[in-house]
Amino acid sequence: MAVKSMEEILAAYSPFPMCVVNGQGKVLVAGERIGEVFLYEGIEDADIFALTGIKFNEYLAAEAGTKVLTVSRNDKVFKISAQLLENTDSHMAVFFQDITNYEALKKIYNNERTCMAIVHVDNLDELLKNTDGENDLTLLSSIDKTIRQWAARYNASITRYRDDMYHVIIDSASCDKLIEGKFSVLDDVRALNTDQDFPVTLSIGIGIGGKTLAQTDKYSEDALDLALGRGGDQAVIKNITNISYYGGKTQTVEKSNKGKSRVIAHALKQLIDQASNIMIMGHTNPDMDSFGAALGVTRMIKMAGKEPYIVINSVSDALSEIYKAAKETELYNFINGEKAVSMANEETLLIVVDTHRPSYTDCPELLEKTEKIAVIDHHRKMEEFIENATLSYIESYASSASELVSEMIQYSEERKSVTRLEAEALLAGMTVDTNEFAVKTGVRTFEAASWLRRMGADTTSVKKFLQTDAKSFLIRSKCIANAEISEEEGIAFSILEGVHPDSQILCAQVADELLLVKGIKASFVAGVNMAGKTVVSARSLGDVNVQVIMEKFGGGGHLTTAGAQLDDTPEDIITRLNDLLIKPKED
């Protein structure tokens, strides 16, 4: 009787709309003001879940203070509080506090928060260089007009402070609309007539939700840096919790000006001259590009009179021949990650090649041992990257890290020479990453290859380094034969059977070879490595952006070449890819 009396008192005198529910979620009694929440009368015996759409265990979480509950009813917003009643059989008092005005004010505040954006015309120098003088102003005017019209549609304030740079200020509500429009300005600018064999593209970095205007502005700078590092022609949004990507539909345009390569080479030489202890590290399960770039950087360091260490934990069958040849010369100091960590200190210069993601490096612990880190990579910049690098050279237009290193060597010393093995290693790295110069090659790629040939690289020797044994050839052939091909979409899927130490390389080779089949636009191959991880290699001829697809699986890469590593089985991944890319057939 006492319990019932207490419930009735709560219902009668509560300053908020309230009700009491039992352990099964049934309403026992309701306060007189409950009509402010629910339009209908007589909610006794009703189920609280049916009334609010909130399960009983969520009320328990609210009572424990681990969850905040709100409900919208009767054109109002209510915050829900819950309190277990003592001396009852799990009875609970549920209170509804009207926070409509607070939510309206919160919405206004959020909608009016300042967002900042930086718009960069990616390839303006290249366009103007290849455009007749009389058409320069016309092109600049068309680009400027398109960007300003886009900003005006969203009531944004826009200021051009360089021919290729704009600063944009916009409120959060308009920014949401801009996102809904999927950054149409990227397509609008790309559609401009340039009379060139490549379009105008933009990179946009947007900062949202900083605690101060300075922090929001820093977010926009970081976002633009990511957009440029990923090859441009895209928008990146950064806020305090996450990063979002939009666009990225075109292949990165190669820059004909080698000025940056010269500057980076000189900057790296200064770091080398100042360092007493130098290490070079590639990515885990190194491939030919990673190894070739490491040998090339070693030559740069040796020309400066220093002796570096190359960190490598394992050598795959694909690298065995060239690694054996390098060991036999006794010119290179190879050490494993454990020894590298014991030798490193804060003054060590660590040069990371062919990756910029800490988790992908051959020895991530080594990154924590030194504050002097240089990064040389050609992959599109990911959200995860080596922060606070002393020197960062990430150029997604390049075919390979070996191409970047080959250029840098030519600017590092007056003695622009490499050994024959180093030249062949660099050329082999370029050959693998371009699928024998078939994809992602530009003028600078062939210029670098030509220089390596003059330095003594023998294409026949390179071919020998790239040879595989008969067992791997048969495994690869079987994987190709078992491929499932969707002729309508032009996409091929295949699974590498078994567990292999060279699964990553085998998958990449199969994916490359599947593109030789007529009608195939993209290929996806999955297999399991010795660590039990599933590796996925994705390739395309440009019609399918495999980088965007692989990012959905936690990986990345380029428009035509990408990959990922996951814990799921190859069968599960191929099924998910099939569901994502293949349209269901209509009955």
N, C-alpha and C positions, 0 to 999 in steps of 0.2 A: 504494500500500500504506500510505503514511503517513497519507493522508486517512482511510482505512478504520479504521486503528488509533486515530486521534483520535476518531472518531465512537463507536467501541466504548468508549473510555475515558470519554467524556462520559456514555454510557448507563449504564455500570457504576458510576460514582462520583458522579453528580449527586445533591445532597441533595433535589432536587425531582423529581417525575415529569416526564419529558421524552421527546422523540423527535426524530429528525433527518429532515427532508423534503428532497426534491430540488426543482429549479426548476419541475417540473410538479405539485408538491404531493403526491407519493407518499411514504409513510413508508418510509425506508430501514432504520432501526433504532430500537428503543424501549427505554427504561430499565426496570429491574426494578420500579420503583414506579408504572409507568403504570397498573397495575390500580386505583390509587386514583382515577383519573379515569374510566377505561372499564371496565365490568364484564366485557366479553368479552376473550379472549386472542388473541394473534397478530394484531396490527394492522399488521404489516409488509406492505407493498405496498398498504395501504388508502389511500384519498384523504383528506387532512386536512380537506377541505371536507365530505365525507360524515360524518366523525367529529365535527366541531365546528359545522358550519353556517357557518363563517367562510371567506371566499374568501382565496386566497393573497396577493392584492395588499393585503389588510388586515393580513396578517402583516408585509408589507414596511413598511406605514405604522407599525405598532407598533415595528418594529426601528428606524425613523428617529425615533421618539419623537413622532410627530404624532397617534397614536391609542392609546387605552387599550382593551384587549380583555379581556372576561371571558366565561366559559362556565359553565353549570350542568350538572353531570353527577354521577350517583351520589349524589344528595341533598347535594351540596356545590357551593360556588362557587369557581372558580379564576380567578386573574388570569394572563393569558398574557403572557409575555415572549419576544422572538425575537431571535436573533443570527445574522447571516450568518457562515459559516465561511470563513476565509481559505484560499486555495489550493484552492478547490473550484469546481465548476461550479454556482454559485448554491445550494449546499446551505445549509440553515438549521436551527439548533437551536431547538426550541420547548419552553419550560419552563412548567410549570403550578404556580402557587403557591396553596396552599389559603388562601382569605381568608373562609371560611364564618363564622367567629366575628366577624371585622371587619364583614362585611355585616349580620350579625344585630344587632350593636351599633349600626351605622349606622341600621338600620331602626328600632330602638327609639328612638334619638335623634331621628330625623326625625318619628316618630309622636308623640313627647311634646313636640315644640316648641310653644311657645305662639303661638296665633293670637288676634288681637283683632278684635272687631266692634263697630260702632255701629249700632243699630237706631233709625230715626226714623219716627214716625207722620206721614206727609206732610201730611195735611189735617185734623188734629185741631181746630184753631181753627175752621175752616169748619164741621165737623160739629157741634161743641158750640154754635156760634152759631145753627145751624138746628135744634137739638134742644131739646125741652121740658126745663125744669129738672129735673123728676122723673126723666127718662130719662138725664141726664148721667152719673150714677154707674153706671148699668147698662151704658151703652156703654163707659165707661172700664174697668169691671171685665171686660167681655167681651174687649176688646182686650188688656188686661194678661194675662188668663188664657190666651188663645190664644198669645201670645208666650212666656210662661213654660213652657207645656206643650211647645211646640216646642223650646225650649232644653233642657228636661229630657230629651227623647228623645235628645239628643246629649251628655248629661252636661256641659253647659256651665254656667259660673257667670254669673249674670245680675243686674245691678243697675240699677234705674230711678232716674235722678237728675233727671228732669223728667217731667212728664206725658206728653210725646211723645218722650222719649229714653231709650234703654237702652244700657248698656255690657256686652258679652258677652266672656267669656274661655273659650277652648276649645282642646283640643289638636289637633294636625295630623291625627291619624288620624280623629278625630270630624268634623273640618272636611271631610275627604275624603268621608265618608258624607253630610254635609250637602249637599255639592255634588252627589253622586249622587242625592240626593232632590230636586234642582232647586229648592231653597228653597220647599218646599211651604207654608211659613208665608205667603208672598205670596198664594197662592190661599185659604188658610184665613182670613186676615184680610179679604180682599176679599169673601168669602162672608158675612161678618157682616151681620146685618140692621140698617140704620141709619135706615130710614124716610125716606131722602133720595134724590134722583135721581142721587147719585154714591156710590161705595163707599169704605170705608176702604182706604187703600193704605200700604205701607211702603217705605222706602228703607233698604238695608242696605249698609254699607261694611265690607269685611273686609281686614285687613292680615295678610300671611303672609311669613315668611322674613326679617324684619329682623335685622340683626346684633345689635341690642339691643332691649329691650322698648320703649324710646322710639321707635326707628325703626319697629317693627311698629305701634305706636299711631299714628304719623304716617301710615303707609300706610293704616290704616283711615279716618283723617280725610280723606285725599285721595280714597279710594274713595267715601266717602259724598258728598263734594263733587261727584264725577262723577255719582253716582246721582241726586242732587238736580238737578244741571244738565241731566240728560237727561230730566227730567220726573217722576222718582220711579217708584214701583211696580216696583222692580227691585233686584237685588243686584249689586254690583260688587266684584270681588276684585283686590287689587293686591299683587304681590310684587316682588322686585328685578328681574325680567326682563320681566314682561308684565302686562296687565290683561285680565280676563275679565268678561263681562256676562251676566246671567241675568234673565229676566222682561221687564218693560216692555210689558205687554199692554194697558194702558188709556191713554186720552187724558188728558193732563195736566188737572187740575182748576184752573179759574181762581180766583185769589185775589181776594176782594171788597175786602179791605183795601188801600188805596193808600199805606199808610205807607212801604213800602220805596221806592216811586217818589219820594215826597217827600224821603226821606233821600238817595237817590242824586242827585236834582236839586241839592240843597244841596251835597253833596260835590263834584259836578262843577263847580258855580259857584265853589267855593273854589279848585279846580285852575285854572280859567280865570282867576280874579282874580290868581293868583300867576304865571301864564305870560305871557311877552312874545312868544312865537312859538307859534302854534297851527295844527295841520294836522288835517284830517279825511280818513279813507280808508275805502273800502268794499272789497268783494271784486272779484276779477278779473272781467272782462266784467260790469260792474254792471248790475243790473236796476232796475226802478222803485222797489222798496222800499229798496234801497241808496242810490239817488240821492235819494229823498224824505227818508230819514233824515238824509242829509248836509246837505240844505238846512235841515231842521228844527234840527239842531245848530248850523248856521251862525247861525240866528236867535238861539239862546240865547247864543252868543258875542257877537254884535253888541249884544244887550241889555246885556251886561256892558261894552260900550265897547271891544271888541277886534275886530280884522279877521283872520279865519282864512283858510287856504288849503284848497281841496278838491282832493285828489289823484285824478286820473282819467286813465288812459292811453288808453282807447279808448271810443268811444260807438257803441253798436249802433243799428241802424235803429229799434228799438223805443223808444230813448231820444232819438232825434234831435230830435223836436218839442219836448219839454220842455227838453232841453239848449239848444236854439236860443233858446227863450223866456227861459231863465235868463241866457244870455250877453247877450241884448239889453238886459236890465235894467241891466247893468254893476254889479250889486250883489255879485257873487261872483267870487272869485279862483280860477280853475281852473288847476292846474299838473300837469305829468306827473311820473311817478315819478323820472326822472333829475334834474329841477330840484329836486324835493322833497328828495332825498338830499343835494344840494349845499347846500341852505338849512338843513337840520336840524342840531341839535346836542344835547348832553345835556340842555339846559334846555327843549327843545321839548316841548310837550304834544301827543301824538298821540292822536286819538280815532278808534277803529276801530268801524265800524257794520256790522251785518248779517252778521258772521262773527266767529268767535273762533279760527279756525285760521290759523296764520302762513302756511302754504303757499297759502291761498286769498286772501290779501290782494292788493290791486292792486300793491303794491310791498313785498315781504317785506323787502328790504334796509333799508327805513325803520325797521323795528322794532329794528334793531341800533344805530340812531343816537341813540336817546333812552331814558331810563329812566322817563319819565313817560308812561304809556299808560293810556287808559281804553277799556273795551270795552263796547259796547251791542249785544246780540244776542238773538235769539229761538229759535235752533236748539238742539237737544239737545246737551249738552256732549259733545265727543269726546275721545279719548285725546290727540290732538294739540290743544293749546290754547296761547294766548299766556300764558306763565308770568310770574309776578311783576308782573302788571298792577297799577298803582296803584289803579285802580278797575275793578271788574268787575260788570256788570249783565247777567246772562244768565238770562232768564226764558222757559222753553220753553212756558209756558202761553199766552204772547202770540201773537197772530196774525201779527205782523210787527214789525220794528225800528221802523217808522213809528208803530205804536201806542205803543210804549214811549217814543219821543221826544215824541210828542204829549202824553202825560201829563206828562213831565218839564218841558216848556215851561210848562205851567200852574203849576208850582211853582217855576220858576226866578227869576221877577221879578214885581213887582207889575203891571207892564205885560204882561199875559198875551196878547200879540198877535203875530200872524204876518202876512206879506203874503199876498195872495190866491194868488199863485203857489206860495208855500211850503205853504199849506194844501191846495192842489190836488195838489201833489207828494206830500205825506204821505197824502192820501186815495187817490191813485192807487196808492201803495205798498201800502196796506192792501187795496185792491180786488184787485190782482194776486195777493197772497199768500193771500187768502181765496177766490180764484176767485169774485169778485163776491159776497163775504159768504156763500158757500154752505158753506165748511168752516172749521174751527178758529176760530170766532167765539164770543165770550162777551159778557157784559153790558158789560165794559170796552171791548171792541172798538167796540160801537155808541155808547158814551158818548164815546169819542175821535172817532169819525166825526161825531157830532152837534156836538161842539165845533168841529171843523174847518169844518162847514157854517156855524156861527155866525160863524166867522172869515172867511167869504166864499168858501169852496170851492164851485165850480159843478160839479155832477155832469155837465153836458153837456160842459164843458171837459175834465173828467177822461176822459170817453168819447173825446174827440178825441185826447187824448194816448195813449190805448191803441189807437187805430186802427192797422192794418197795411196795407201796400200790396197791390195786387192780386196781385203775384208771390208774396209770402209767403202770401197767402190760398190761392192755387192749390197751392203746395207743401204747405201744411198739410192741405188737402182731400184731396190725393192720398195723403198719409201715413195719414190716417184711413181712406180707402177700401181701402188695402192691408193694413189691420190683420188679424192672425190672432187669432181669438177662440176660446177654449176655453169652450164653453157650460157644461160640467159643473162646472168650477171657477170660472167667471165671471171669467176673466182674459184681458186683451187685450194682444197684443204688436205692435209696429210698428217699422219702420226708416225713418228720414228719409233719402231718397235724396240723394246728392251731398254737397258740402262747403259749409257756409254760415257766414257771420259771426255769424248769430243762431241757430245751431243749438240752443243751450241754451234759449232762449226759445221757439223753435218746438216743440221736444220737449215742453216743459212745457205749452204750449198744447194740443198734440195729446193728451197724457196727460189733461189736464183734460176735454177735450171727449169723449174716449172713455168717461168715466164717466157721460156723459149717455145712453149706450146702455143700454137696459133689460137687466138681468141681469148687467151687468159690475160686479164688486166691486173690481177693481184693474186698473191699466193700467201698462205699461212701454214707453217709447219711447226709442230710441237713435239718435244721429246724430253726425256728425263736424264739429268746429269748424275754424276756420282754422289752428289750431296742430297739427292732425292728431290731436287727442285725441278719444276717443269720449265723448260726454256722455250720461248716462242720466237720464231723469226718471221717477219712480215716483209713482203716486197711488193712493189707495184710499178707500173709503167707511167704513173703520174695521174691517171684518172681517179684513183682511189688514194686518199690521204691516210696512209697506214700509220703515220705518227699519231694522229688524233685517235685512231682506233686503239693503238697500243697504250696510249695514256689512260684510256678507260680501264686498262688491266694493270696499271701501275708502272708501265714501262715508258718508252719514248723513242726518239730517233729523228728521222727526217721524213719528208713527204713520201719518198719512194723506198726508204729503207728504215725499218724500225724493229724493235723487239721488246721482250719483257721476260721476267722470271716470277713464277708464282708457286704457291703450295698446292694448288688444285691439280687434279690429274689431267693429262693431255686430252683425254676423251671429254672431260667436262669443259675444258677451255675451247676445244673445237666446236662443241655443241653450242656454247655461248656465242662464239664468233658466227656460227651458222645462223643462229636466231637473230643476231644483230645485223647481218649483212644480206641474208637471202630472204627475199620477199616470199610469203606463203603463197602456194599455188591455189588459185580459185577452182572450186569444184565445177 
